[in-house]
């Protein structure tokens, strides 16, 4: 786990997705299978179908070197997706399992679990009802190519494999500052995440295995294994830079959403989208709308509504949405002066050592040493911002004309004030324009 992003800092605003969102699609799929196969005994057929055909739940593997933040990311995803988090520790701690008992004895003696025993533990766990219904997230498993091949042989196929990557120097520095609360198990960091409560500070201890030499040894073993492991997942692999705040890693994983998920799940739309992603070109509007339609037609959107952020981007997309029957009952435009946009974006910086983000005006770095090593993202250059804003201004005129009852707000205020205005615009009825 990355000490800079302990579980007590999980973003509270993230929505949770889980089995409730998939029940409608799951029932629809099962009915389709019953109509297609028309089994003589439908109950055993449906049970078998649930166990072998369960594409509506997360099946994710998260890999990464020590101190890359993979455990933190796995915990956040487990909370966000309402899914089951599985690790070596949780698997060997399982009660009433002879496999887990064997694994515990071996782990206590050698600090490792034999590959075949570990994979059989994974297989046993994935067959349990909660993993069938809510899916699973494997934290740091498989560890080797042998384990990956054994898992595939036994039918444990992930839909996505996320690999975190960061320079070894950054990971060693992160690890040295780790501290653990023995009462809660929560992890802090002596530099980046020190608890304000004195009673917690007093009881924090340094966990085992965080010295520079020990971390370097573990990193060497990881690099040897990961180079041979990754070719086992050629089409579902995504490498993510972990040299940034874990919150940003999380949003990068979760919020590229509909199009990226369509590619990952190998759906018919995913195969259409993949070439555009590979060439880094825009996905055509008709394909984007088909993917969006599939999401907005889900039961949770039908029952609880939806919020689209940054879409539609132009008049053509707005017209296409409208023709398909997706008519928003509120549209908000946030106006910010161009000078303020430049000030907000061009002064953003990132610390390449810690991954922390700073702003030279609103959130300056604490020391001159840190300020000297800060880097600016190429997309935050004034030239790139002007190109993006020119495109935005051209498109926003079409959108404002199309959504005649849209509410325009001053976005150059503190976030709480902007939120209050948006909340007021949602609660209060729209003003009727004079004919």
N, C-alpha and C positions, 0 to 999 in steps of 0.2 A: 504493500500500500504506500502511496505517496504521502509523506508526512505533511506536505503543504496543503493537502486537501482531505482532511479526515472526515469521517462520516457525520460528525456533528455539524458539518458545513454543507450538508446536502441542500440544494436549492429548494425552499419550501413551496415555491410557486409552480413547480413542474407538475403538470397533470399526470394522472396515473391511467394507464391503459391496461386492460387485462381481459379476463374471460367474459365479463359482461358485454364488452364491445364485440366479441366474436360469436356470441351465442346464435344470433340471427343467421350469420353466414354459415356457421357450423351446421345448424338445422337444415338450412337450404341445401347445403352440399350433401347431407345424409339422405334427404328426400330424393335428390337427383340420383344418388347411387341406388336407392331402393327401386326407383322406377326403371333404371337401366338394367339392373341385375335381377330384380323380382325374385328374391330368394324365398325358398319354401318356409324357412324359419327366420323371420326378420330380426329377432332379438340378438341371437348369437352373431348374425351378420353385422349388425350395427356396432356391437362391442368390438368385433374384430376390426371393423373399419376405423373406429376411433383409435385403436392401438397402432394401426399401421399407416394411416393416412391422416396426419395431423398438421397440415401446413398452415393453420391459422394461428399458431402460437409461436413465440420466439424460440429459436434454436441457435444460440450464439456461443461462439468460443472467443474468449479474450486472452491474448497472449502479450507478453512484454517482459523486459528485463527487470531486475530488482529496482525498486524506487521509481518505476515509470508511472505508477498510479493505476495499474490495471485492477487492483482489488477495489479501489475507490470507484473507478468507472463501473465495475461490475455491480457494486452495491447500488449506485445511482440508477443503473439500467434496471436492476431487479425491482427497485421501488417504482420507477417510471412505467415499466411494462407489467407490473404486478406478476412477476415471474419468479422461478425458483433459482437461487444462487447456489451453485455447487462448487466446492473447492476440495482439495485433498483433506484439509482439516475437518470439514463438515462430513465428508464421506466416511472417514475412519472413526468419527465420533458417533456414527449411527448406532442406535441400540437395536437389540434383537436381530442382529445380522452376524452370522458366523464369518462371513467374508470380512466385515468391518473389524471383528475381533482379531482375526488373523493379521489384518493390516496394522492394527494398533500395536500388536506385539512386535511385529517386524519394524515398525517406525520407531518405537521406543528403544530398540536395540541398535538400529543402523541409520535412523533419521531419513529413511527413504522407504518407498513402497514398491515392490516389484511390479514391472509394467503390466504383466498379465493380471495380477491381482487387482491393480488399480483400475484397469479397464473393465474387469468383471464387476467391480464395485460401481463404476459409472453405469454399466448396462443394467445392473440390478436397480439402481436408483431411478433411471429414466423410465423404467417399466411401471413405476408407482403412479397412482392415479393423479396426484397433484402435478407431476411433470407432464403427464398426458394432457391434462386439461389446461395448464397454464404455461407449459413450455419450460425451458431451462437456459441458464447462462453458466458456462463452465469458466471458472476463474483459474487460468494458468494450466489447464488440462486440454490437450495432451502436452507433455513436456518434451517428447522425443518423436522422431519419425516412426519408430516401432510402435509407440502407443497410438499414433494417428492411424496407422494401417490396421492395427488390431481393432480400434473403434469402428472403422469402416467395415471390417470383416463381420463385426457383430451387429451392424445395422445402426450405429450411432452417427448420423450424418447431420452436421450443422448446416444452417442456411446462410450464416454469415460468420466469417472469421476476421476479427479485428486485432491488428498487431500494433502495439505502441512502440515508438522508436524515439530515442534521444541520445545525445552524445554521452559516452561513459563518464567524462569529467563532471557533467551536470548531475548524473545519477549518483556518483560517489559523494558529491557535495550535499545533495539532498539527504542521502542516507545518514550521513554523519550527525545531522541535527535531529534525527527522530527521537521522540520520547513517547512513552506509553503510560496510560493511566491503568494501573493494575486492578483497580476496582471496576472500571467500565469497559476496559479494552480499547478505548478510543485513543487514536494516535495524534500527537501534536508535533510541532517542530520548534526548536529552540530559537530560530530566526524568523520564520515566516508565519507561525501560527501558535504563539505562546498564549495559554489561557489567562484571562484576567483574574480569575478567582485564586487567591493565595493558597487556599486549602488544596486545590488541584495541583498547583505548582509544586507544593511540598512533596506530594506523593508520586510525581512523575519519575520514571526510571528509564534508562537507556536499554532498549531491547538487545538481545544477543544478535551477533552477526552483522553489525552495522559498521565495523571498523573499515578503514580504507582498504586494507589488505584482504579482508574477508569479502567485501563487496566486489573487489576486482576479481577474486577467484570465482565468485558466483556469476559475474558478468562473462567471464571467459567460457565457463561451462554453458551458459545460455546461448552465446553466439555460436558455439560449436553445434548445438542442438537445433537452433532455429534455422540455420542455413539449410539443413537437411529436411526439416519439418515442413517449411512453407510450400515446397512443390507438391505436397499432398493435397493442397486446396487451391488449385490454379484459378478457378473461375469465381470464387466467392471470397477472395482475400482482399482486405482493405488495410493499408498501412497508414497510420495516423501519427503525426508529429506530437510527441508527448512533452516537448520542450515549450510548453505554454500552460497557462492555468488550466486545471482539470475541468473547470466549468466550461471553458472554451472547447476542450476535447469532447465533453459531453454533448454540447450543442452541435458540434460538427458531426457527431455520430447520429444524433436524434433528429436534427432539424433540417436535413437536406431533403427531407421526408419523402414525399409521395413519389417523385421520379426516381430517387435513389432506391427506395424500397422496391419499386417495380422492377428495376434492373436486378436487384439482389435476389428477388424471389423467382426469377426466370419465367415470369408470366409472358403472355403473348405481347403485352405492351413493353415489358422489359427488354425483349429482344429487339423491338423497334427502336427503343430509346438508346440502347447500348452504343451503337455506332456514333451517335451525336455526342455522348459523354466521352468516348475515346478520342474523338477529334476536337473536343472542347468547343463545340458549336452549339447554337441555340436549338432546343427541341421544338419542332413545329407545333403551332397552336392546336391543331386538331388532335395530335397525340397527347399533348399536355391536358387538354380538356377531357379526353377519354379516361386518363388516369385520375383526374380530379373528380369526374363523375362517379367513378367507382368508389371513391372515398366519401363523397357527400351523400351517396345513396345508402351508406351503412346506417344501421339502426340508431347508433348513438347520435349521429348528425341529424337524423330525421326526428328523434325525440327531443334532443337538447340544443339543436341549432349548431351554427358554425361561425368561426371568425377567420377571415382570410387576411393575411398580412402581406402587403406588397403585390397583391394580385387581384384583379387584372392589372397588367402594366401598360396597356394601351387601349385605344378605342376598339380595335379589332377583337381583342380578347374579351372586352366587356360585352360587345355585341354577340359574340359566340356564346358566352355564358348566359346571356339573356334569352337567346333563341332556344337554349336547352332547358329553360325553366328555372335557372338558379338566379333569383332576383334578391339581392341583399335588401333588408328593410332599413339599414342604416349604412351610410358611407361617410367616412371621415377623411378629410385632407389636412395634413399637418404642414403648415407653412413655416419655414425657417429662412431668415435672410442668408444670402450666399456668403457674406463675410463670416457669419456665425458658423456655417457649415465648414468653411475652410479652417476656422479656429478650432472647431471640435475635432476635425479629422487630421489635419496636417501636424498637429502637436501631439498626436498619440505616439507612444513609444513602447517597446517591449524589452525586458531584460533577458538576454539570451542565456544567462546562467540559471535564473530562478523561474523564468516564464511569466513573471509578474508584469502586468500592464501599468503604465504610468501615463500621465498627461502633463506636459510641461507647465501648464497653467493651473489646472484644476486638481491634479493629483501628482505633484512633483516627487521625484525620487528622494529618499531620506538622506542620501549622502552624495558628495561629489564623485566618489569612486563609482557608485552605481550609475550616476548620470553619464559618466564618461563612456560606459560600455553599452548604453541603450541603443537600440536599432529601430529604424522606421520601416514599416511595411511598404513595398513598392506601390501598392494600391492606394496608399495615403499621400502620395505625392500630389502637389497642386495640379500638375498636368492631368493626371488620371482622374482626379476629382472633377475637374472642369469638363472632361469628356463625358463622365457619367451624369453630371448635372445637365449638360446640354441635351442629352437623350431624355432625361427625366422631364425637363421643361417642355420639350416637344410633345411628349406623350400625355403629360398632365392636362394640357389644354383640351385634348380630345375627351379625356375622362371627365373633366369638370362639365363639359357640355353634355355628355351622355348621362351623367348622374346629376340631373338638375336640382334635386333636393338634398344634395350632399351638404354636410356641415363642415365648414372650414375653421380650423383652430390655429392659434398662434403656438407653434411648437417650440419657440425660443423662450421657454419658461422652465421652472423646475418640474421634474416628472410628476410630482404629486398634484400640482396645479393642473397640468395637462390631463391627468387621469380623472380629476374631478369634473372637468369640462366634458370629457368623453362620457363619463357616467351620467352626467346630466342630460346629454344628448340622447342617451339610450332610454333613460327613464321617462323623459318628457316627450309628449307627442310632437311630431314634425309640424313645423309651421306651414300653413297653406299659402302658396304664392298667389298673388292677385292675378286674375286673368288678364 
